[in-house]
Amino acid sequence: MRATLGEEFEAALRRHRARTAVEAGGRSWTYGDLDRWSAAVADQLRAVGVRPGDAVALYLGNCVEFVVADLAVARVGAVKVPVNTLLPEATVAHIVKAARVRALVLGTGVAAVGERAGAGLPTLWVDDGGGPAAGETLAGPGDVAVPAPGIGPTDRAAIYFTGGTTGLPKGVVHTQASAVAVQYAQILEAELAQDERLLLMTPLAHAAGLFAQSALVRGATVVIEPGFDAGRALDLLRDRGVTWTFLVPTMIYRLLDLARDREDLPLRTVVYGAAPIAPSRLARALEVFGPVFVQLFGQTECPNWGTRLAKHDHDPARPELLGSCGQASIMADVRVVDDAGAPLPPGATGEVCLRAPYTLESYLGDPGATAAKFLPGGWIRTGDVGLLDEGGYLHLRDRKADMVISGGMNVYCRDVEDVLARHPAVARVAVIGVPHEDWGEAVHAVVVPRPGFSPEELLGWSRGELAGYARPKSVEVVADLPETPFGKIDKKVLRAPHWAGRDRAIG
């Protein structure tokens, strides 16, 4: 493996120079095109003051320019800070400040928020569907030499921010060595071949961005869509020779609603996030698309590949496996520990821990949280509760962290509670995840009301306060909230009636 992500990209861009690298918006670009374009943008970043080790925020929608800027940041030796365009403004501002961003690549679709969050920062503009740029635009391709940045494997490559429904999400620091290692893990576990045509429809600022990187390292072709539309996605799968895609279960369900009984597609692999597909939907998906599904389980601190449920494990005749997250990935280890951090035997329930060459270096500016995350031997705590069976398959049971995963997005309950508690008709509130057929879990608010409270009014009010995926989808009114003997809200009691009859209390 090469020492840095920039070295990996430069080798791939030259090795596959004549191959098609990206297709988007009806156009295509070769690896040679991306080489010249990202070199010019790297030069532009240096011209506005970006040096190796500086943080550069990428705050724009899905487009070829996101990929070019990503390559340029790596080639400068700078630190990538991807910012999801779905985040609330307060969270965007926090990320820019906490990461000490030196420059911003800004899409016109989020212009107002980006300008306020990055006030005074050098900004390179990209028209990602929001209209004309309001400043210096991203450079076009040019014949520019890219000097070696003089960085090594222990230098920073990226800062990813956890969840961030509102409040203060943590910055997760990954080194160059980590960024390189995860590429190889993905190429192996996601079964990325050089002749692959990847369709990416989820935000490039999220997991899809890592898949785009791995595809370029491999020499494959990335087909970028600005977002997910089930009808268009099905047309692309049928007509554009797509062999590989990444979906969250909700997207799979939407495709099934429109699909024929059996689709004759070139599709070889569908990687989906670590939320289980309902068994009935999985059986249908296997009938329609064939044995193409691979499930991943990871977290920002150990991106994507902690465990893997392989294609051959997606067998409706083996329901005990379908409820699992699979076995440890090829470059990872998994164990379950007790409260003291001691390993537990198969079948015993405890906290799930992971170890891989692509775990986080640290939490940004938070040594206390970093120390709490790690156990001796390089293991990290995931905050998930589960067990390993005799075959080494991981079965999740609950979360230690107070978090909901809805449609593949992390929602931190405390953050949502803090927002809802500001409403004048809310006396007390608890937020939990409840089962949802499409999203795995949906955000549910349990409210002790004040006079004049209306569930409908609270739901409408929350639209202006929270990201779409973090807003409550339902409200339950109660006289009081149950408490543990220690005076904390007992969320197990709140969740119990919603998850009765299921094998785990999370989606």
Phi, psi and omega in degrees: 000145176283164189284329186224160179295322178300319178296320178299314182295315182298319178296317181292319181299325181274325181295323186250030192312320186272351183281154175285125182264312186223141169236132180198141175057031178082006179238166177222154180224138176277171174298325177296320176300314181293327177300308182293322183290312182291330176295318179295320179290323175301318177296322179295319177297317178297324182294332178267008172106004181283129180237163176309133181093347177284149179270135176235122180272134174252103184239085183199165181280186182287120180192166180298329181297330176298314180296317180297315179296321177301312177299317182296317179301315180295322183288333174285338187084019178276180185248120181284132175234091180284138182235119181291130182290353178275352186285150175295158184300320181299324179289320177300314180298320178298316181299313181299319181286312185296323181278356183052052183300134181265331179207160186230130168260114194240129175275145181293340179292341178233035189302310186297313180296316182297320179295320179289317182293325184253028182306126179089351180273146170302132186229131174252124188265147176226129173279099180256029178109000182261003179113191184291152179286154181251015181191204182297125182271161178300136182298153173271177181302146178200162179271087185234133175281140179252108180292150178299131185283347178073036178245168182225186187296337181269355177284160182288143175246325186203154169234114177256139181257131185287141170049264177072046174293327173187185177075216188236087177294153180279144171272126182255116185268127174240139181275173174299320179298318178296315182297324178287316184298320182293333176297316181291322177299318181291318179302320181285307189282329178271003175057052181273112177263162182293333180269014182290146169241105186267129174258117181244122184234347176272166187301131175294341175284356181245213186300327182300330178296323177292322178293324177298317178301312182296322178298320180289322176300324183280335183098018182273182179249131180255124176257114187258129172248145181293338179187187184257124169229121190300318181296314179294320180300317180294322176298318179296319179295327182280322195248348187249013176067027180292130180250346189211139174208160176246128182224153164265157185307323179304319180293322177299317180298318180296321177295320180296327179299333184254347189284157171285172181301325177216121180263125177268090187242156172283001184301127180251328187217131169238112175267133179229159186288166189282059168231132187290144171279136176306135185308320181294322178290324179296316178301318178295316181298321178293324177295318186281313188254346181090183184279070188244001192270137174228124178262138174248153173223122177197196176204172182306324182285344176215081196300123167067308196247069167276309173228167183215128171262110190286168180303316184290345176276346178277073185235112180303340178282353179235069185298336179294335177273327183296336177273004182256173174260007179090194182259168179304138178295164189298331180252013184233163171235150178227141174213163177243133186234161175274185185297337179271357180091006180277138181299144178253154180284166177306139179092344180272141183266134178194197180276135179281131177236147181235154173218130181199161177287001180239028171281164183300152169282315185191168164272134187301118175065021184223078181296330179295314178294325178296314180297322181289334182286326188264143167250162178305146178088010178085007178284143174243144175281134179267341187082001177260146179252131182192192179217157172255130177276181184297335179272003180082014176274134181271130177240116179280144180239327184193179176239133170287320177288143181276084190217146173246140172249110185241115180060030179087359181253137178281130177235117181271117189300320181299321180298315180294319178300319180299322179290310183297328180294343179284344181291132187295341181262010178254117177276311176217154181209143171230142180244133179225169172260136177239157183299141175220131187299324182268317191263359184084299174224151172236149180285128183232128181257130175251117193239133164267113191271161166257168179305139179089005182290141175222122177304320181296319180294322179295317179297318178294319180297322184293341181298330179270000187242338188226151173301152184306317183287344182263348182289143174300140176261348178207156182227135177242130181259128181228160178284328179201164179258136179293147181232151173283170176300344181263009175085010177265153177297129183270092184285339175298321177295318180294322183284331191309310182294335181281331185251010181302135178086000178257157186276355175205153187264028175218159177270000000 
